[in-house]
Amino acid sequence: MGWTFSHQTKKDLIDELSGDRRFTNYEGRTVTKICLHHKTTKEDDYFVLWTVNYVQVEGEDPTEYIGCDLLMKDTYSTKVSWGYKPMDESMGPCYYSCPLKFLKQVSSGKSVNQEWREKVRQYHKKAK
């Protein structure tokens, strides 16, 4: 998946990505996404927005997942323009500053990636 840019500030983008949303998916089912927690960290050239999301798709059991959105300023635009690249832990992102408490909150489900979680734990051990 690529990057999405819009003419908004970093704060507005974080507010949008960490906000609660209700929408209709491509199958015509209602999706409710609630952001339970979020935190922004800095990694190299990016800001990383970590989220714990509760998602209910009409007709399915609810699930929770850890989101990892990379945030970057468009330096080529003449207007304020921040963009994001959405990921979640199932994709095994190569960023590991996810808060440890997020791992405890989302302990099961199809998005849980044990290999990535171990790298998050190692990152935090080295940071101490």
Backbone hydrogen bonds, N-H to C=O, Kabsch-Sander energy under -0.5 kcal/mol:
donor,donor_aa,acceptor,acceptor_aa,energy
4,T,84,Y,-2.3
6,S,82,W,-1.7
8,Q,6,S,-1.9
13,L,9,T,-2.2
14,I,10,K,-2.7
15,D,11,K,-2.7
16,E,12,D,-2.1
17,L,13,L,-2.8
18,S,14,I,-2.4
19,G,16,E,-0.7
21,R,33,K,-2.7
23,F,31,V,-2.3
25,N,23,F,-0.5
25,N,29,R,-2.8
28,G,25,N,-2.2
31,V,23,F,-3.5
32,T,56,Q,-2.5
33,K,21,R,-3.0
33,K,31,V,-0.5
34,I,54,Y,-3.0
36,L,34,I,-0.7
36,L,52,V,-3.0
37,H,52,V,-1.1
39,K,50,W,-2.1
41,T,48,V,-2.5
43,E,46,Y,-2.9
46,Y,43,E,-3.0
47,F,71,L,-2.0
48,V,41,T,-2.9
49,L,69,D,-3.0
50,W,39,K,-3.2
50,W,48,V,-0.7
51,T,67,G,-1.9
52,V,37,H,-2.3
53,N,51,T,-0.6
53,N,65,Y,-2.8
54,Y,34,I,-3.1
55,V,53,N,-0.5
55,V,63,T,-3.4
56,Q,32,T,-2.5
57,V,55,V,-0.5
58,E,30,T,-2.8
60,E,57,V,-2.6
63,T,55,V,-2.4
65,Y,53,N,-1.9
67,G,51,T,-2.7
67,G,65,Y,-0.6
68,C,87,M,-2.4
69,D,49,L,-2.5
70,L,68,C,-0.6
70,L,85,K,-2.2
71,L,47,F,-3.2
72,M,83,G,-2.1
74,D,81,S,-3.4
75,T,73,K,-1.0
77,S,74,D,-0.7
82,W,6,S,-1.2
82,W,8,Q,-0.7
83,G,72,M,-3.0
84,Y,4,T,-2.1
85,K,70,L,-1.8
87,M,68,C,-0.7
89,E,66,I,-1.8
91,M,88,D,-1.9
92,G,89,E,-1.9
102,F,99,P,-1.4
103,L,99,P,-0.8
103,L,100,L,-0.7
104,K,100,L,-1.4
105,Q,101,K,-1.8
106,V,102,F,-2.1
107,S,105,Q,-0.9
112,V,109,G,-1.1
114,Q,112,V,-0.6
117,R,113,N,-2.3
118,E,114,Q,-2.0
119,K,115,E,-1.4
120,V,116,W,-1.8
121,R,117,R,-2.2
122,Q,118,E,-2.3
123,Y,119,K,-2.3
124,H,120,V,-2.1
125,K,121,R,-1.9
126,K,122,Q,-2.2
127,A,123,Y,-1.6
128,K,124,H,-0.7
128,K,125,K,-0.7
